[in-house]
Amino acid sequence: MSGAAMNGQGTTVKSTSPAVPRWARKSTLVLLIAVLALAVFGTTTQTWLTVKLDPSQLGQAVGSQDGLQVQGSKAATTVTALALVALAGGLAASIAGRVARWIITAIILLAAAGIVAAAVTVLADPLTAAQGSIAAATGISGSNAQVAVTAFPVLAVVAGALLGLAALAIVPAGRHWKSRTRYDAAATGAAGGPARPADEIESWDRLSRGDDPT
């Protein structure tokens, strides 16, 4: 916000507040978190694992030469839910207060860590991750098979790591964000700024404190 003031010689001097860094802008950071969370979610809709089974074990549903395709939502069931949690957290950060932003940052960090851990587990042991889908398709559990891993689990790891870094940026960036709650508006009015007319809820709150709003 820019303003003007008169110095001792009657000259108008313009004063400007420090510009918010591009990376710290609320719209930029919230959009980045949303894009990364949606990117993680998008990977779970794609094939993470391709399972090659013996033809005698394959049912008609998976009888093609391409083998059994296992989506990320089945190979790592928690990734989908954690991506949605991170998305909701990023949107909530845009309207949260200072203390709430710390809590939201912790939630997004935990979600990002869970995404990375789940995807890395699939990369480390793809056969175990595919066992549920193999059993559902063939009715045989504990089958030995050749499992090929696609690039999507790696993309989930990268997006999850970037999501965690973006969450860490919420705390320093939040110092540049202005709160817009009704309590802040009331404080602005008390300081001499334009006050918003009290609504019915505020009137009841004042009555409960023993004040007469009339």
C-alpha positions, 0 to 999 in steps of 0.5 A: 500500500502506498501513501503520502505525507507532508514533510516540514517544508510542505512537500508531499513525500510518498511512502511505500510499504515493502513489496511482497516477494513473488514466491511469498504471494498467497495466490502463488503459494496456494496455487503451487500447493494445489497443483502439486497435490493434484499432480500426486493425485493424477499419478494414482490414476495411472498405471504404476505396475505391470505384472507378468503372470503365467498364462494359466493363472490369468483370468479372462479379465487380464488375459491380454499380452500386456499383463495386469495393469495396477493403478497407483490408487491400488498399489499405494492406497494411501497416496490418493487420500493424502493428496486430497488432504494436502489439497484441502490444507493448501486451500485452508491456508489461504484463509487461516490465521497465524496459528492455524497456518502452523497447524496446516503446515504440519498437516501438509508436511505429514501428508507429503511425507506419507506420499513419499514413503508410500511411493518409495515402498512401492518402488522398493518392493513392487511385487508386494504392492501388486499382490492385492491386485494379483489376488483380486484378478486371479484368486491366487495370493502369494503368486510369484510374478515379474513386475515392471515399474512405470515412471509414475511412482517416481513422479509421485515421489518428486511431487510429494517432496516438492509439496513438502517444500512448498508447505515449509514456505507457508510459515515465512510467506504468511508474514506477508499475508494480511488476515481478513477476519471479522476480529481484524475488521473490528480492530481496524475500526477501533484504531480509527479506520473504517469500521464494518457495521456490526451484524447480529452475531456481533450484537449477541456477542456484545450482549453476552459480555454485558454490553448494550449494542444500542 
